[in-house]
Amino acid sequence: MQDISKFFSKFNNIAVKEIRKRELICEIFFKVIKQKIDINDISIKNGTLNIKCEQIMKSEIYMKKSQLLEKINKVIGEKIVDIK
């Protein structure tokens, strides 16, 4: 039974890392654009950061995209090439 718990703990660690990564991204967005983004509105797939938000916020994100990408890549250590 102990072997099964070790097996599932690997998946738990992956989930915790993903949540922490999203929290860091939310903090970066708040510092740069002064807007809060919910952790559930962020997804990362194939090096693209997808954010569900209003068009006004998307415009501000687009204007500060290079600054956001630089800070995100520096903090999370994963290569993000685009924000949509």
C-alpha positions, 0 to 999 in steps of 0.5 A: 500500500505504501508503494501506491502512495509514493506513486500518487505523491509524484502526481501531487507534486506536479499539481502543486508546482503547476498551481504555484507557477500560476500564482507567480504569474498572477503576482507578476500581472498584478505588479505590471498592469495593476490588475488581478487575474484569477488563477483559474483563468490562466493556462499554459500550452506549448509555450503560450500563456492563455488568459481569459479576461476582458478586452480592456485588460487584453489591450493592456497586456498587449501593450506590456507584453514584452515586459510581462514575458521577460519577468515571467520567463525569469521567475518561473524558469519555463520558456513562454513565447507568447501571451494570448 
